[in-house]
């Protein structure tokens, strides 16, 4: 329910298309089941909201463009997943987590 509320807030008064990263197929199914206009999508112009995970920086330029054009971004990730795969490393300095480090620079 929290995620549906987040989508509602991000799409407030836009009532546009919701793009969902190919890595979030189950989330897209949930959105569609709830009657939202969502599709698995690359970052294309005109999206009201784009949903993705925080583990892959390959979409950074497209995400910046989408937000600059007025689109909203729902991004989520879990640090424990990275920590499990990278034991003994510090999450922020060692991981190229561009969303907090370089995304808005």
N, C-alpha and C positions, 0 to 999 in steps of 0.2 A: 504494500500500500504506500509506503514511503516513496518509492520510485515513481509510482503513478502520480502522486501529489507533486513531486519534483517536476515531472513532465508538464503537468497542468500549469504550474507556476512559470516555468520557462517559456511555455507557449502562450502565456496570457495575452488575450486579445489578438494574437496573430492567427491562430487557427490554421496554421500552415502544415507543410509536410514535415514529417519527422524521419530523418535519416538515421539508420542504425548500422554500425560497423559490422562487417561480415563475421567478426569474432563473437558477436552477441546474438546469434540466431534465436536462442530460447527467449531472450528478452524481447526481441521483435515479435515472436509469437504471442507473448503475454500482452504486449501493447495492442496488437491486432485483435486479440480476444476481447479486450476492453473497449474496442470500437475506435481506436485511434488510427489515424492515417499514417502508418509507419511502414517503411520498407527497408530491406537490406540495401545499402546504397554506398557508393563512393561519395566523397564530398563533392557535391554539385551546387551550383548557385541556386539560391531560392529556398534553401532549407530553413525552416523555422527553428528546429532543434536538431542537433547532431549528438548521438549517443555513442560513446566509445570507451575502451578501457585505457588505463594509464601505462600499459606495459610496452607500448610500441611508439617510437618517435617518428615513424615513417610518414605519418599524416600531419606533422607539425605545420608545414606551410599551408596546407589546405584548411586546417583548423583555424589558423590565424586569419586567413582570408574570410572564412565563414563568419567568424565573430566580428571582424571588421565590417562586414556587410550587414550586420544587425542580427545575425543568427545567434541562437543560444547554444550552450555546450553543457551536456551532462557527461561527466567523466568520472570514472570510479576505478579504484584498484585497491589491493590489499598488500600492505608492506610485508606481512607474514609470508606471502607466497614468494616474494623476492628473497627474503631472508632464508627461507627453506632451501632455495636453490643456490644461495651464496653464503654458506656458513662462515662466520668469522669476519664478515665485511660489514661496514657501516652503510646503511641504506642511502642516505642523502649524498655524502661526498663521493662515494665510489660508483654509484649507479647514475647513469646519464638520464636522470628523471627530469626531462626538459620542461615539464609542465610547471614545476616550481622554480627551476633554476634559470632557464634561458627563454622561456616561452614569451614573456612580455617585454623582452629587451630588444 
